[in-house]
Amino acid sequence: MMVKTAGLATALAVALAAMVVVAPQASGGRTGVVQSVAAEVPAAVKKKGVLVVAADATYAPNEFIASNGKTVVGMDPDLANALGGAMGLKMKIVNATFDTIIPGLQSHKYDLGMSSFTDTKARQKVVDFVTYFSAGTSFYVPAEGGQAITSLGDLCGQTVAVERGTTQATDATTQSAACKKAGKKAVTVSVYPDQNAANLALSSGRAQIGMADSPVAAYIVKQSKGRFKLSGKPYGTAPYGIAIPKGTGLDKPILDALKALMKNGSYKSILSTWGIEQGAISNPKINGAIS
């Protein structure tokens, strides 16, 4: 979509930034303690009583800021609170820039990272994961005059808006090298600190293509009220993982808490609240990365 005037660009930017406060009624409150799971929680964690959970709250419907301007809501916060309830712990959800979360886990600033992390072998070198969801990457473009993008190969010569530290940033950068090797124009990879900024780059014409996890891209398109559209089908389906600092002993109780939520129906209820039940899994694992 070509932006014809500065006034329109500003109005559109405000509209797209505001879309992250649209939320259904959350259903993921604390659940009852599962005694067998609570017994697995390390003594030091029990004594602490509260886990600090980091999320980049610009990735609706998975995690974003509520209409009060401060509370982090979405699928991940709901699931975090339910997991805490099963373990007999409280969860403190904090907003953090995506690429600072894993370093924050390594330094023990945070106890968990629940921010739509794809579980990868590379990330497993510094943190552990418990898988809990399945998602791919989707392309989205301006609804009027947007490019037809069906694969990474279609990005050659295009400007792509992505969030820093994401799988999409890596994929677009890797594809740029592949384009040049094939004698085609490189991809201009515009990296932004959060997803809202990437969306605004697309709406203002500074980028032709946006990339995000499939449930997030679908939500962005829905909330854009006709300004964006999805292009092609999702690729690279892989598991999300709850990121856990190594050596804390939390991986097993979190895995078993998740299994308990799956058994009692809370897990699917949370996903259904946010309209992303298609990403449900049935066999969570510790460090279940495909690649």
Summary of the structure (lengths in Angstrom):
residues: 291
radius of gyration: 19.2
end to end distance: 36.1
largest distance: 61.6
contacts: 1026
relative contact order: 0.21
helix: 40%
strand: 25%
